[in-house]
Amino acid sequence: MSLAGCVITQTMVTVGASSGLAGLHAAAGNAGAGLAVLGWRGLWLTFGASAVPTTLFTVTGVLGLRQAGLSPPWVSAAGWLSAAAHVLVLFTLAQRGAFAADGIIAGLVPLTTVIWILALAATLPRSRRAAAAAVCGTGG
């Protein structure tokens, strides 16, 4: 489930980035303003919609890794914070300002997922060794 959410998220982000790039090229090539706006809106709509699979990926990842004993509490907390931030941005109603879909808060939310993944990557080798030692120590 977590892997599927990750793949869907990355696909949506790629499509959104391509849309934004098409809008940028349209604007640079003196195409109609409507085409440039369409590309930019496509970027933000796919980024906003990717919050759902990202939240799914993060929540199932946190739950599974905690259940397996592979995620320290502070790393799990970072995952929960990332999921909550994505839900907050997903349901924002602001049209302008920091909380708008293209505001600074929405722009920084994906960094919470990156921080969680980096923290997990840094602690996973140690967590795996500890989990393996616990299994060997219990005779299982």
C-alpha positions as CSV (number, residue, x, y, z in Angstrom):
1,M,0.0,0.0,0.0
2,S,2.8,2.4,0.9
3,L,4.7,1.6,-2.2
4,A,1.6,2.2,-4.4
5,G,1.1,5.5,-2.8
6,C,4.7,6.5,-3.4
7,V,4.5,5.5,-7.1
8,I,1.2,7.3,-7.6
9,T,2.6,10.4,-5.9
10,Q,5.8,10.5,-8.0
11,T,3.8,10.0,-11.2
12,M,1.5,12.9,-10.3
13,V,4.4,15.1,-9.4
14,T,6.1,14.3,-12.7
15,V,3.0,15.0,-14.7
16,G,2.5,18.3,-12.8
17,A,6.1,19.4,-13.3
18,S,5.8,18.6,-17.0
19,S,2.6,20.7,-17.2
20,G,4.4,23.6,-15.4
21,L,7.3,23.3,-17.8
22,A,5.0,23.4,-20.8
23,G,3.4,26.5,-19.4
24,L,6.8,28.1,-18.9
25,H,7.8,27.3,-22.5
26,A,4.5,28.6,-23.7
27,A,5.1,31.9,-21.9
28,A,8.7,32.1,-23.1
29,G,7.7,31.4,-26.7
30,N,5.0,34.1,-26.7
31,A,2.2,31.7,-26.9
32,G,-1.2,32.7,-25.7
33,A,-1.5,33.6,-22.0
34,G,-4.3,31.0,-21.6
35,L,-1.9,28.2,-22.5
36,A,0.7,29.4,-20.0
37,V,-1.9,29.7,-17.3
38,L,-3.3,26.3,-18.1
39,G,0.2,24.8,-17.7
40,W,0.7,26.5,-14.4
41,R,-2.7,25.5,-13.0
42,G,-2.0,21.9,-14.1
43,L,1.1,22.0,-12.1
44,W,-0.6,23.2,-8.9
45,L,-3.7,21.0,-9.4
46,T,-1.6,17.8,-9.7
47,F,0.6,18.8,-6.8
48,G,-2.5,19.4,-4.7
49,A,-4.0,16.1,-5.8
50,S,-0.8,14.3,-5.0
51,A,-1.4,15.1,-1.3
52,V,-3.8,12.1,-1.1
53,P,-1.4,9.4,-2.2
54,T,1.5,11.1,-0.3
55,T,-0.6,11.0,2.9
56,L,-1.4,7.3,2.2
57,F,2.2,6.5,1.6
58,T,3.4,8.3,4.7
59,V,0.7,6.9,7.1
60,T,1.1,3.3,5.9
61,G,4.9,3.7,6.0
62,V,4.8,5.0,9.6
63,L,2.4,2.3,10.8
64,G,4.3,-0.5,9.1
65,L,7.8,0.6,10.2
66,R,6.6,1.2,13.8
67,Q,5.0,-2.2,13.9
68,A,8.2,-3.8,12.6
69,G,10.2,-1.9,15.2
70,L,12.3,-0.1,12.5
71,S,11.3,3.5,13.2
72,P,12.4,5.4,16.3
73,P,9.6,7.5,17.9
74,W,11.0,10.8,16.7
75,V,11.1,9.5,13.1
76,S,7.5,8.3,13.3
77,A,6.6,11.7,14.7
78,A,8.2,13.4,11.7
79,G,6.1,11.1,9.4
80,W,2.9,12.0,11.3
81,L,3.8,15.7,11.0
82,S,4.3,15.3,7.2
83,A,0.9,13.5,6.8
84,A,-0.8,16.2,8.9
85,A,0.8,19.0,6.8
86,H,-0.4,17.4,3.6
87,V,-3.9,17.1,4.9
88,L,-3.9,20.7,6.0
89,V,-2.8,21.9,2.5
90,L,-5.2,19.5,0.8
91,F,-8.2,21.1,2.5
92,T,-7.1,24.7,2.5
93,L,-9.7,27.2,1.1
94,A,-7.4,30.1,0.8
95,Q,-7.1,31.6,-2.7
96,R,-4.2,34.0,-1.9
97,G,-1.5,34.2,0.7
98,A,0.7,31.7,2.6
99,F,-2.0,29.0,2.8
100,A,-3.1,29.2,-0.8
101,A,-2.3,26.2,-3.1
102,D,0.6,28.2,-4.6
103,G,1.6,29.8,-1.3
104,I,4.7,29.4,0.8
105,I,3.2,26.8,3.2
106,A,2.0,24.6,0.4
107,G,5.4,24.9,-1.3
108,L,7.2,23.8,1.8
109,V,4.9,20.9,2.7
110,P,6.7,18.4,0.4
111,L,9.9,19.1,2.3
112,T,8.3,17.5,5.4
113,T,8.1,14.2,3.5
114,V,11.7,14.6,2.3
115,I,12.8,15.2,5.9
116,W,10.9,12.2,7.1
117,I,12.4,10.0,4.4
118,L,16.0,11.3,5.1
119,A,15.5,10.7,8.8
120,L,14.3,7.2,8.2
121,A,17.2,6.5,5.8
122,A,19.6,7.7,8.5
123,T,18.1,5.6,11.3
124,L,17.0,2.5,9.4
125,P,20.4,0.6,9.3
126,R,20.7,1.0,13.1
127,S,17.1,0.0,13.6
128,R,17.5,-3.1,11.5
129,R,20.5,-4.2,13.5
130,A,18.7,-3.6,16.7
131,A,15.6,-5.6,15.4
132,A,17.8,-8.4,14.2
133,A,19.7,-8.6,17.6
134,A,16.3,-8.7,19.4
135,V,15.1,-11.6,17.3
136,C,18.4,-13.5,17.7
137,G,18.4,-12.8,21.5
138,T,14.9,-14.3,21.9
139,G,15.8,-17.4,20.0
140,G,13.4,-16.7,17.2
